[in-house]
Amino acid sequence: MEKLRASTIQLNKASDELATIVRDVENFLESCGVGVSAEVVVQSYEDEHGQPKRDTVLGYGKYGGRFRVLVSEHYYNGADSDVSAWSDCSRDEKLLAAKKLPLLFAELVKSVETKTAETRELAAELTQELKPILKPGKAGK
């Protein structure tokens, strides 16, 4: 009995440490103003015939009015995805998904770079097309 109590205390401490890391990640991304989404597959599941059934995905996206670290279940049968904030997941889901945080960061960098290029390209196109109505010196900088 005492061994179970001691083990449980250690497990809860370790879980709290992991939760702090994910909160720090969310705070860092928020402080950077990362307003884009990204996802990485955590684990794929197949049906009894070896066909893709669903993916568990770690992501960063808007949830409950702010950007959060998310865990989603994406189904191949066309059903709606189940999305939860990482902090609301079970301990097992948290452990599985948190291992992919470094990959999620890499995907976020790619996503930010892609969105930056797309935005600059669109701004340049609009500047050219709308030049007659834009105030000199304000657009296209």
C-alpha positions as a Markdown table, in Angstrom:
| # | Residue | x | y | z |
|---|---|---|---|---|
| 1 | Met | 0.0 | 0.0 | 0.0 |
| 2 | Glu | 2.7 | 2.4 | 0.9 |
| 3 | Lys | 4.6 | 1.7 | -2.3 |
| 4 | Leu | 1.5 | 2.5 | -4.3 |
| 5 | Arg | 1.1 | 5.8 | -2.5 |
| 6 | Ala | 4.7 | 6.7 | -3.0 |
| 7 | Ser | 4.6 | 5.7 | -6.7 |
| 8 | Thr | 1.4 | 7.7 | -7.2 |
| 9 | Ile | 3.0 | 10.8 | -5.7 |
| 10 | Gln | 6.0 | 10.5 | -8.0 |
| 11 | Leu | 3.7 | 10.0 | -11.1 |
| 12 | Asn | 1.7 | 13.1 | -10.2 |
| 13 | Lys | 4.9 | 15.2 | -9.8 |
| 14 | Ala | 6.2 | 14.0 | -13.1 |
| 15 | Ser | 2.8 | 14.8 | -14.8 |
| 16 | Asp | 2.9 | 18.3 | -13.2 |
| 17 | Glu | 6.3 | 18.8 | -14.7 |
| 18 | Leu | 5.2 | 17.8 | -18.1 |
| 19 | Ala | 2.1 | 20.1 | -17.8 |
| 20 | Thr | 4.4 | 23.0 | -16.9 |
| 21 | Ile | 6.5 | 22.4 | -20.0 |
| 22 | Val | 3.5 | 22.4 | -22.3 |
| 23 | Arg | 2.1 | 25.6 | -20.6 |
| 24 | Asp | 5.5 | 27.2 | -21.1 |
| 25 | Val | 5.4 | 26.2 | -24.8 |
| 26 | Glu | 2.0 | 27.8 | -25.2 |
| 27 | Asn | 3.1 | 30.9 | -23.4 |
| 28 | Phe | 6.2 | 31.2 | -25.6 |
| 29 | Leu | 4.3 | 30.7 | -28.8 |
| 30 | Glu | 1.7 | 33.3 | -27.6 |
| 31 | Ser | 4.5 | 35.8 | -26.8 |
| 32 | Cys | 5.9 | 35.3 | -30.3 |
| 33 | Gly | 2.5 | 36.0 | -31.8 |
| 34 | Val | 2.4 | 32.7 | -33.6 |
| 35 | Gly | -1.1 | 33.0 | -35.2 |
| 36 | Val | -0.8 | 30.0 | -37.5 |
| 37 | Ser | -1.7 | 26.4 | -37.1 |
| 38 | Ala | 0.4 | 23.3 | -37.6 |
| 39 | Glu | 0.0 | 19.6 | -36.9 |
| 40 | Val | 2.1 | 16.4 | -36.7 |
| 41 | Val | 0.8 | 12.8 | -36.6 |
| 42 | Val | 1.4 | 11.2 | -33.2 |
| 43 | Gln | 0.1 | 7.7 | -34.1 |
| 44 | Ser | -1.9 | 6.1 | -36.9 |
| 45 | Tyr | -4.4 | 3.3 | -36.3 |
| 46 | Glu | -5.6 | 0.7 | -38.8 |
| 47 | Asp | -8.8 | -1.3 | -39.0 |
| 48 | Glu | -8.8 | -5.2 | -38.9 |
| 49 | His | -8.1 | -5.1 | -42.7 |
| 50 | Gly | -5.0 | -2.9 | -42.4 |
| 51 | Gln | -6.8 | 0.1 | -43.8 |
| 52 | Pro | -6.1 | 3.5 | -42.2 |
| 53 | Lys | -8.8 | 4.2 | -39.6 |
| 54 | Arg | -7.7 | 7.3 | -37.7 |
| 55 | Asp | -4.7 | 9.4 | -36.7 |
| 56 | Thr | -3.9 | 10.9 | -33.3 |
| 57 | Val | -2.5 | 14.4 | -34.1 |
| 58 | Leu | -0.6 | 16.9 | -32.0 |
| 59 | Gly | -1.3 | 20.4 | -33.2 |
| 60 | Tyr | -1.2 | 24.1 | -32.4 |
| 61 | Gly | -4.3 | 26.0 | -33.3 |
| 62 | Lys | -7.2 | 28.2 | -32.2 |
| 63 | Tyr | -9.3 | 26.6 | -29.4 |
| 64 | Gly | -11.7 | 28.3 | -27.0 |
| 65 | Gly | -10.8 | 31.7 | -28.4 |
| 66 | Arg | -7.0 | 31.4 | -28.1 |
| 67 | Phe | -4.1 | 29.4 | -29.7 |
| 68 | Arg | -3.4 | 26.2 | -27.7 |
| 69 | Val | -1.5 | 23.0 | -28.0 |
| 70 | Leu | -4.1 | 20.5 | -29.1 |
| 71 | Val | -4.7 | 16.8 | -29.5 |
| 72 | Ser | -7.0 | 15.6 | -32.3 |
| 73 | Glu | -8.4 | 12.4 | -33.6 |
| 74 | His | -8.8 | 12.5 | -37.4 |
| 75 | Tyr | -11.0 | 9.8 | -38.8 |
| 76 | Tyr | -10.7 | 8.4 | -42.3 |
| 77 | Asn | -14.4 | 7.6 | -42.6 |
| 78 | Gly | -15.4 | 11.2 | -42.9 |
| 79 | Ala | -16.5 | 11.6 | -39.3 |
| 80 | Asp | -15.8 | 15.0 | -37.6 |
| 81 | Ser | -12.4 | 15.2 | -35.8 |
| 82 | Asp | -12.4 | 15.2 | -32.1 |
| 83 | Val | -10.2 | 18.1 | -30.8 |
| 84 | Ser | -9.1 | 18.8 | -27.2 |
| 85 | Ala | -6.7 | 21.1 | -25.5 |
| 86 | Trp | -3.6 | 19.0 | -24.5 |
| 87 | Ser | -4.3 | 19.9 | -20.9 |
| 88 | Asp | -7.7 | 18.3 | -21.1 |
| 89 | Cys | -6.5 | 14.9 | -22.3 |
| 90 | Ser | -5.9 | 11.8 | -20.4 |
| 91 | Arg | -2.5 | 11.1 | -18.9 |
| 92 | Asp | -1.8 | 8.5 | -21.5 |
| 93 | Glu | -2.8 | 10.8 | -24.4 |
| 94 | Lys | -0.6 | 13.6 | -23.0 |
| 95 | Leu | 2.4 | 11.3 | -22.7 |
| 96 | Leu | 2.0 | 10.0 | -26.2 |
| 97 | Ala | 1.5 | 13.4 | -27.8 |
| 98 | Ala | 4.1 | 15.4 | -25.8 |
| 99 | Lys | 6.8 | 13.3 | -27.4 |
| 100 | Lys | 6.1 | 15.1 | -30.7 |
| 101 | Leu | 6.5 | 18.7 | -29.4 |
| 102 | Pro | 9.9 | 19.1 | -31.1 |
| 103 | Leu | 8.4 | 18.0 | -34.4 |
| 104 | Leu | 5.4 | 20.4 | -33.9 |
| 105 | Phe | 7.9 | 23.3 | -33.4 |
| 106 | Ala | 9.5 | 22.4 | -36.7 |
| 107 | Glu | 6.2 | 22.4 | -38.5 |
| 108 | Leu | 5.2 | 25.7 | -36.9 |
| 109 | Val | 8.4 | 27.3 | -38.3 |
| 110 | Lys | 7.6 | 25.9 | -41.8 |
| 111 | Ser | 4.0 | 27.2 | -41.4 |
| 112 | Val | 5.1 | 30.7 | -40.3 |
| 113 | Glu | 7.6 | 30.9 | -43.2 |
| 114 | Thr | 5.0 | 29.7 | -45.8 |
| 115 | Lys | 2.4 | 32.2 | -44.5 |
| 116 | Thr | 5.0 | 35.0 | -44.5 |
| 117 | Ala | 5.9 | 34.3 | -48.1 |
| 118 | Glu | 2.2 | 34.1 | -49.1 |
| 119 | Thr | 1.3 | 37.3 | -47.4 |
| 120 | Arg | 4.2 | 39.2 | -48.9 |
| 121 | Glu | 3.3 | 37.9 | -52.4 |
| 122 | Leu | -0.3 | 38.9 | -52.0 |
| 123 | Ala | 0.6 | 42.4 | -50.6 |
| 124 | Ala | 2.9 | 42.9 | -53.6 |
| 125 | Glu | 0.2 | 41.8 | -56.1 |
| 126 | Leu | -2.4 | 44.0 | -54.5 |
| 127 | Thr | 0.0 | 47.0 | -54.4 |
| 128 | Gln | 0.5 | 46.6 | -58.1 |
| 129 | Glu | -3.2 | 46.1 | -58.9 |
| 130 | Leu | -4.5 | 48.8 | -56.6 |
| 131 | Lys | -1.7 | 51.3 | -57.1 |
| 132 | Pro | -4.0 | 54.0 | -58.4 |
| 133 | Ile | -6.1 | 54.1 | -55.2 |
| 134 | Leu | -3.3 | 53.5 | -52.6 |
| 135 | Lys | -1.7 | 56.4 | -50.9 |
| 136 | Pro | 1.9 | 57.0 | -52.0 |
| 137 | Gly | 4.5 | 55.8 | -49.5 |
| 138 | Lys | 2.0 | 53.7 | -47.4 |
| 139 | Ala | 1.6 | 50.5 | -49.4 |
| 140 | Gly | 4.2 | 48.0 | -50.7 |
| 141 | Lys | 6.9 | 48.8 | -48.2 |
